[in-house]
Amino acid sequence: MNRKHIFSRRQTLYFCTTLLGFGLLAGGCDDDHPPSGQSKDAYAEVKTEVSRLIESGMAEGKVPGLSIALVDDQEVVWARGFGFADEVARRPATAETLYEIGSTSKVFTATALMQQVERGRVALDRPIQELIPDFTIQSRFPESGPITPRNLLTHHAGIPEQYVGGFTPKVLSLTERMKLLREDHQTYPVEQIWAYSNTGIVVAGRALEMASGMEFTAAMKQNLLSPLGMNQSSFRVEAHMEPNVAVGHGSLAARDAPPHWLDGEGPAGSMRSSVLDMSRFIKMLLANGQAGETTLVQPGTLQEMWRQQNVGVPLDLDTRVGITWFLEDLPLTNGQSARMVHHGGATLFFRSMLALLPEHKLGVMVLTNSSAAQKLAPFIAQEALARALKVKTGLEVAPRTQEPQVQPVTRPVEELRALEGLYATDLGAMKVAVENGDLVGNLDGLRLLLAPHQQGLFKTELQGAPLWLLFERIDGHDVVLLPQGPLPLLSSGRQFLGERITPSELPESWKSRLGQYSVPRGAPREFFESARLSQGEGLLVLDVSSAMLGETVTLLLKPEGEDRAIVLGLGRGKGEVVRFEQQGEARFLITKGIRLQQNPPEKGIGSEE
């Protein structure tokens, strides 16, 4: 295989992760005094500067269309489209163009569920089964507490990701999604680690149905979207919306896209909206839950949603989350900081970013119709907010350094040897060893020289780009980290790359199952259509492939008993269970909710190449 292609696909999955998105908050600054003579006209310079950034970014990334709305308290000071909503028809993008907003949908689902908390119909810290009596999931952790709505809304419930229903005859209901979870397993005990899960928010959406007594889409419209006047927004495309929907662009041809996948993810990411509609939501948030004369959520509820929920969780590293919102402190040049809350989104063909500075009553929404805008959308959102903050308050956001400001150092060989071992990483199995006094990582046959630097950092190169690594022991786990997240806004601070693991002899039963698996004949297509199970150094290696995406995801597995294996590593997608079943002569692997049948054996399968 072409190694460069392998890494690019794995990094796509790791850095952006499979479709549907992220967000952040920060510690506030009270010094919000506008300079004398400041007026709204001052935003003209912001519009000019940000327009220039948008146009250059779109040209560089070949992004067809983008829309942006900038809100100052209760006024939309800028709402504009760039490029095309439909490039072929030459239909321009406008402030009313509708886009898929992906995981930004999650903050709407959470807000609607918090409304039910206010009405006494949902208890955030009670077992979810009290709301969804037929909800069950297998657990490997007898010490784990019950899953609660708060756990679901903060991605601390250990709910595995499922990629099901994309090609079923109709969109799967949330009730049907719950049934599909019954045979699946928790990935972690509750509150042990932040592991982002779209499926967890799907469960929260089912809780909203039960609490409101309404189907999810109808509940969202009645309780949140309609009161806000967001009449062009919905979790399903309605007939009156169709003329304004943007045409999405990505590596996948539209004709090959799973027709029902996004709507089946509903609460986690199926909302469509425009920046003009989204500005109504932003204004409500900046008004402490008030929309005109109507209180949609109480101020205390918003503060709880924007309060850090994962204090004292070592494995969360530097990730700070509220109730679905991501939290960050933007450093200012005066030594203080500005509190920011945000969430982004990604679908097959669209990218989005919503960000607010609550104390300064500023908010921005960026929507694009291209998967190529994964860096552009958060970058534009941050630049627009930073410039607006300076205009409104005189406060300047401090620039971030792109590279660690550290120098090379010499580390004793004994210290380097303490880092040796096999690491399960997002790029595959990496064997770390000392060779002639140097620390070296072997990654899928690629030799990486890990040069020690100050502050415990190691520098190497991958595909011609610098890669910084940090080895630490956290909460009993030996891990290798990225000291800084790969995307602006999305993941500031340390992020997991991998965990050191102990290989062991593979059971003969699992060795006999090595080979190629695919969707059973006659069954509907699936998001992932085939998988190859092989063995590495005391590990099972499962390469799960999606022909329609042209991607292969590599999972490193450790057998746990005769019929299941655990995905090694820490964080999103890790700790998941891959199950084995046999029915007569037919053998099956079940991964990510998808059932794959073993093909007739091929000569040499399972041998190390």
C-alpha positions, 0 to 999 in steps of 0.5 A: 500500500502507499504509505502516504495515502494511509497516513492522510486517511488516518489523519483525516479521521483523527483530526476531524473525526468522522463527520459531525464535529466539536466546540469550547469556553473560557475564564472571563474578563470584566473589563468591558469598557468601549473606547470613547466615540465607538459606534457600530460603523466601526464594524465596517473595518471588521467586515472588510478584513474578514471578507478578505480572509474569507475570499483568500481562504475560499480560493486556497481551499476551493470552497464554493460557498460560505455564509457568516453572521456577526452579532453584537448583543441584539443586533446582527451587525453583519450577515453575508454570503460569499461564493455559491450555494449552487456552483453549477446553477450559479446560485449565490450564497446569501445570509439565507442560504441553508446548510447542514450545520452538523454537530452544532445541532448538539447545542440545540438538542441540549438546550431543548433537553434543559428546557425539560429539566426546568419543567421538572420532567428530566433530572440531569443526574438520575439514571437515563432508564428513568426516562427511557425504560427500554434503554439498555447497553452491555457493560464491562465495568461493574464499578461504573455508576448509572448513565445519566442525562448529564453524562450523555450531554458531556460525552462522559457516558461511554456510549460507543459510536454506531454508523448504522441506517445509512442505506435502510429503506427509511430513516431509523427512528430513535426508538430503533436506534435504542434497540440497536444499542442493546447488544453493544458495550460501554466503552468506559465507566461513566465520568472516566474520560471525555469520549465524543459520541454522536450516538450518545447525543442520539440517546439524549434525543430519545430522552427528549422525546420521552420527556416532551411526549413528542417526536424529536423533530416536532419537539425541537420545532415547537419548543425551540425553533418556532419560538425563536422565529427560526422558520427556515431551520429544521432537523429534517429538510421540509418542502419550503426549505428546499429552494434555499438548500446549498449543494454540498461538496466533498470527496464523495460523489453526492449520488454515493452518499448514504441517503438516510445516515444524517437524518438518522443521527438527528439529535447529533447533527441533522439540523439545517439552518442559515446564518440569519436564522442562527443569529436569532439563536445567538441573540437569545443566548446573549440575552440570557435566554430571552427571545423578545418577551419570551423566556426560552431558558433561564439564565441559570440554565445557560450558566450551567451549560457553560460551566465546566462539567469535567473538573478533576478528570485527569484523562480529559487532559486540557479539554474543557466541556460544558453541557455540549458546549466546548469551553476556552479562555482566549488570552488577551494582550493585557494578560487577562482572558475572554471567555469563549463558548463554541461548537463546530460541526462537520457532515460529509459535505458541510462545515460549521462553527458557532462561537460566542463571547458571552461577557462581551455579548458577541457571537458569530456563525460560519457555515460552508458547503464544503468538507475542505473548510474544516480549518477555514470555518473555525479560523474565520469564526475566531478572526471575526470575534477577535476583531469585533472584540477589539472594536467593541472593547479595545481588548486584543486577543493575543496571537498564538504561537504555531510551534513550541518555543523550545530548544533541543536537549540531551536526555539520559539514555535511561530516561529514553529507555523508560519510554520504550514499548508498543503504542496503540496510536491513531496512526497505527501501532508505533514501536518506540525503542532506543537505537544507538542512543536515539529514541526512534518510533517505527510506524507502519515501517516508517522510521521516525527519529524522536529528537528530545527538546525542552519541556519534555517534548520530542520533535519528529517529521511526518510527511515533511511536516513537523510533529511534536510529541509528549510522553506522560503517565496519566491516571495509570496510563502511559500515553503519547500526546500531541501537545497542541490540538491540530485545528484552530478553536477545536482542540486547544491543549494536549490531545491523545495520540496513543497509549502504551500497550502490552502485547500478549499471545493471541488465542488460537480461536481468534487466529482462526478468524483472520481474514476478509469480512464484508456486508452479507449478500442481500443486506443493505449497504453500510457506511463501512462495507468491508474489513480485514482482520489480521495479526500484528505483534501480539495484537489483532489489527482490524482495517475497516474500509469504506469504499464510498469514502475511499478511507480505511480506519485501522483499529488495534484490538486486544481479545477479551474472551472468546467472542469479543475484542477491545479497541485499544487506546484512549479517547473517541472510538477507543474502548469499543467492543468488536464482537464475533458471532457464528451461525452455522458455518457463517462467521460474523464480526460486528463493529460500530453497529455494522455486521460483516460476514467472513469471506471464504479464506484467502491464501496467506491471510493473517501472515505478517507482511 
